[in-house]
Amino acid sequence: MGDRINLCMLAPEFFPVWGGVGSYTVELLKSLPENVNLHVVTLKRDIPGWSGREYSSQHISSILNRPINIHYLSMSKETFLYNLPFQIACLRQIPSLHREHHFDIIHSHLCHMPDVFLKLLVRLPVPTVLTVHGTIQMLRGHAILARSMFGGLESSESSILNFYPIIELLQQKYVKKVDRLIAVSKATKKFAVEDLKVSEERVSLVYNGVDTKLFNLPNNDQLETKYSKPTVVYIGRVIAKKGIDVLIDAMPEVLRSCPETQFVFVGGGNVEFYRNKIVGLGIPEKNYVFLGHLGYYERSKILQEAAVFVNPSFFENFSISILEAMSSGCAVIACNVGGNPELINIGKNGLLVPAFDSTNLGKSIVALLEDESLNRKMGTEARKTIEESFSSKICAEVTYEVYKQTINHF
């Protein structure tokens, strides 16, 4: 390995950013050292409401504030099955890309496994680092639990159940071919060791990070809005496993105490299903809005004016949306699950509530809406936590060391 590293980042989620893996990829690429040459292998996504013009290569380079080489291999709509054509495209085209650009390392992602067929069918002399954002066993368990608790599943969740045996077998064979794994939390590392049957020594712990300059504290005008207009914000996929049902069930409790509260849902998914559920509860239209996918910079603006940020998911490996909210000085409420306790110190920089407990969630939201002093204190401590331990710069520095070690031991 010379002074420079040619990185091939496989990005099944990139721009427009619509999920945690996409946010992780963008934040990491922005903060890696300048001696890392960035090659991103990705796909163009057909998402309703997006023209695609917003994310030209030039625009993406300006967002990342560094040069980047983007290789688009396929097209897709936002569905579970976009993985398959992208995986096939990676099999066909990455070997030739490697011959042209001489990659030093490939960075891939689980559960997407974009290079699964490449790993199983081609012997490419390039080491691979795999970030474990979850395992197929975890996703299957979440889908089964969501179906039993709430009934309706989004198409991607149903597909996980339908294709589980095949994906689990591919995952088992795939992980054996990977040189190094990264877990984004201690909770994720535990699941990785158990589900993937790998030794702890093969798994590095690297917490997710967030851009503290982009997701910054609100200015004075935003602060005035933040505490004068009660807004509760959710950012993430609008699907069952994210606990949307629980948040909606908590809305009447909140509105009885704080009738002017507006609930803002940001993200795509099963939107009409949940909109109809809110209508069925008799909640006025003025009290909620679904904004769908937002541009890269819009999320930070929403968070800087949010009185409370809620993540009701009944499992999170290490939620980037929570990191973004805390970095923006939000008072955060999340469920006491997964990697959340590694991030949130209860009563100091946020609140943790039991999963599926809409009553407790509603009371916690009301407490933060009614107590501005507590709200401000938690937001300040949340920002401090991110700056000290969970910035994208810290994540990138540790990941870079994993790259060097993996290359040197290949």
N, C-alpha and C positions, 0 to 999 in steps of 0.2 A: 504494500500500500504506500503510495506517495503522499505528498502534502495535501492533495485534493482527493475527495471521495465522490465518485459518481453514484448518486443514489437513484434507484428506480423505485418510486413510491407508487404502489398499486392503489388506486383510489376508486373503489366502487361507489363511494359517495364523495362528491367534490363540490363544484358549483353548478347550480345553486345549492347551498348548504341546506339540507332538509332533515338531517339526523345527527346523532352523536358522533358517528364515525367520520362524517364530513367535517364537523367542527374540530374534532381531534386532528384530522389531517391538515386542515388549514392552519390551525394554531401552531402545530409542530413545524410545518414548512416555513412559516414566517420567522421562526426563532432559531432555526438551526444555524450553526456557524457559517460564515461566508465561504469557507473552503469546501463546502458541500455543494456540488453541482446538482441541481434539482431536475429530475425527469419524472413527470407525473403521467402514469398510464391510467386513463379513465374513459368514461363514456359520456355522450351527450344525452341529457335526460329531457323527456317531453313531459313537462308539468303544466297543467292548465293555468293560464294567466301569465306564463313566462314566454317571452319571445326568443330567448337565447342570446339576443344581442347584448344583454347586460353583462355577459361574461365571456367576452373575447379574451384571447391569450394576453393581449396587451393590457386589458382591464384587470385581469387576474394578477399580472405582474405588478401593476400599480398598487393593488390591494396588499400583496405580499411584500411590496417594497424591495424586490430583488428579481433578478432574471430567473426565468423558469421555462422549461421545455415541456410542452403538453402534447401528449400523443393520444388522440381520440381513436378508440378501436371499435366502438359500436354505438348504437342508439337504443334508447329504452323509454318506456313509460314507467311511472312509479308503481311497480308491482313486484311481487315476490320473484317472479320468473325472469326479471332482468338479469339475475345472476348468471343464468345458464349461457346466454349468448356472449356475455362478457367473459366468462370463463373459457369458452371456446375461442374467442378472439385472442385472449392472452396466450393460449396454447399455440395458436398459429403465428402470432406476430412478435411476441417477446423475444424469441431466439434471434430473429433478424434485427430487432432493435438493439439487442445486446452486441451483436457483431458490429453494428454501426457505432455504438456509443460506449462499449466496454464498461458495463456496470460493475461497480465494486461490491454492491450489496442491494438486495431487494427487500423492501418493507411491505409486508402483507397484513391481512386482517382476518380475524375469526369473529363472527361466524361466516362472513362472506366467502372466504376461501377463493378469491379470484384466480389464483394460480394453481388450483387443485389438480387440473388435468395436466398442466405443465409439469408439476412436481411428479405426478404418477407416471407420465409417459415420456418425458424428455429429461435427459441428464444435463442440466445446465450448470456450468462450473462457476456458480455465483452463490455465496451464502445468503440465507434468508432469515430475517427477523420477523416474527409474527406477533402482533399485538392482539391479545385476547380481550375482546370487548364483551364476550359472552361465549358460552358453548351451546351446541344444539340441544343438549340435555336441559340446560337452563331455560332456553326459549320454549321448548316443549312443555316444561313444567309450568311456566308462566301462562302459556296459552290454555292449558287444561284448567288451571286455577281460574283464569279470567272467564272461561266458558261456564264453569260451574257456578261462579259468583254472579256473573252479569248476563250470560246468555250470548249476545251478539258478538261475533268476532270479525275483525277486518280481514280482507282477503289474504294478506300476507301472514296473519296469524293462523288462519285455517290451512294455508299451504304448508306451514311448518308441521302441522299434525299429519297432513296427508302424505308428505314426503319424508317424514322423520327417519324410517329405517334406512333409506338410501343415503340421506345426508349424514346420518350417524356413522355409517360404514365408511363413507368417503372421508369424514373428519378423522376417524381413527387411523386410516392409512396415511392421510395427508400430514398429520402432526408428526409422524415418525420421520418425515423427510425434511422437517424444518430444523434449522440450526440453533435458534434461540427464540425463546418466548418472552414477551413482556406482559405483565399483568398490571392493570390500571388501579388496583387497590388490593389490600390484604384479603378482603373477601373474595375478590376475583381470583387471586392466586390460589386460594384454598379450593375453589371450584375447578380451576384449571388442573391442579394436581390430581384431584379426585376423578373428574370426568374424562380428562385426556390421558390419564395414567402415565404421567411424566414425573420425573423426579423434581424436587424443589430446587435443586441446583441448576436446572435448565431454565428456570423462570426468574426473570428480573422484575422487581417491583419498581414501576415508574408511574407516579400519579399523573393524572391528566392536569393540564394547565390552561390558563386563560390569559388573553391579552389585556393587561391591566391598564394600558393606555386607551384602548378602544372602549373597554367596559370600565368606565371611570365613574367617579362620584358626580352627582348632579350639580349643575351650576345653581346660582341663586334663584333664577326664574323657575327652573325645574323643581327646586326644593319647595317653592311656594305651591306649585301644582301638586306635588307629591303628598303634602300633608293637608291640603285643603280639599282635595278631591279623592275620596276613598276608591282606589283601584286595586283589584286583586288580579295578578297576572299569572297565567300558565303558559309555558313555552315547551313544546315537544310534540310528538306525534299524537294525533287525536285518535287513540285506539284503546281497547279495553285494558291491556296490561299496564298502561300508564296511569290507571286509577281515575280516569275521567269521570266514571260513574260516581265514585266516592265524593269528588269535588262538587259535582252537580247536586248530589243529595245533601251536601252541606250548605248550598246556596240559600234555601229558605231560612235556615237558622241564622245565617249572617244578615240577611235582609230584614229580619224581624228587629234586630238591634241596630243595624246601620242601613236604613232603607235606600240611601243614595249610592250605595256601593255598585260599581260596575266591574263585572268579571270579563277579563280579556283573554281569549284563547288564541294562541299563536301556533300555527302548524297545520299540516295537512293530515288527511286520514279519513275516518268515518264521520265527517262533519255533520251531514244531514241527520244521521241517526241520533247524534247527541243534541243537535239543535231541536229536534222533535221531542226529545226527552225533557228538555228545559221548558218547551212550550206546554207539555203535558203537566208540568208542575205549576203552571199558571204564573210563571215569572214574567214580568213586563219586559218588552224588548229593550227598553232604556237601560236595563241592568246587565246586559251581556252583549258581547260581540265576538264573532269568529273572524279573525283577520287572515287565515290561511297562511301560505308561505310568505315570509318577508325577506327583503333584501338583506345583504350582509350587514349593513350599517343600521338598519331599522330596529333590529333587536335591542341594540344598546340604547337607543332613544326611548323605546318602550320601557325598559328596565329602569332608566333614570327617573321616570315619573311614576313608577309603581310604588304604592304604599306597602303592599305585601306581595311576595312571590311564593307560589305554592307548587310543590311537586308531590302529587299524591300517589306516585307509582309504588306498587308493592314490591318492586325490586329495582335497585339501581347499582350498577357496578361502581361508578364514580361519575355522577352526573355533571356533564359540562354545562347544562342549563343552570344548575344550582351554582356552579363556579361563576358563571357569568353574572348571575343575580347578586351573589355575595360581593363580587368585585365592583359592582355598581352601587354598593351600599344599601342593598335591599334587606329588609327583614324577611328571612326565609323560613318557611314551614315545609318539612318533608317527613316522610315516613321513616321509622326507626328500623331500617332494613339495609342489607347489602353494605356498600361502602359509605353510606351516609354518616354513621357514627364516627368514622375516621376523619370526617370533615367538620361536622357540626357538634359543637360543645353546647349541650342543652341549656338554654336560658342565658347563654353568654353571647354567642354569635348566631343564634338561630334556635328554632324549636323542632323537636322530633315528636311525632305522634304515632300511635299504633296504626299499622296498615288496616285498611277497610273500615276505619272508625270515623264515619262522617260526623258524628256528634262531637267528638273530641276535636276534629279538624275545624268544624264550624266555630267552636268556642275559642280555639287558638287564633283563628282569623280575627274574630271580634276583639279579642284581647289586644292584638297588635294595632287594630284600627282605632280603638278607643284610647290607647295609652301612647301618645306621641313620644313621650320621654323614653319609654321602653323601646319603641320602634327605632328611634334615632340611635340609641345605645347599641342595639343589636346590629344595625346597619354599619355603624362605625367599627365594631369588633369584627364583623364579617369581612369588611374591606382589609383590615389589618391581617386577618388570617390568610387571605389570598396573597397579599403582598409578601408575606414572610415565607409561605410554604408552597403555594400552588399557582405560581405564575407560569405562563407558557415558556418563559426564558429558563426557568428551573427545569421544567419537563424536557426541553430541548437539550439542555446541557447533559442531563443524565442519559437521555436516549442516544446522544452522540457518543458517549462513552461505551454504551452497549454496542453501537455500530463498530467502533474501533476494536473492541475485544472480540467480537464475532468474526471480523475480517482477519484479525491476527491469528485466530485459532482455527481458521478454516483449512 
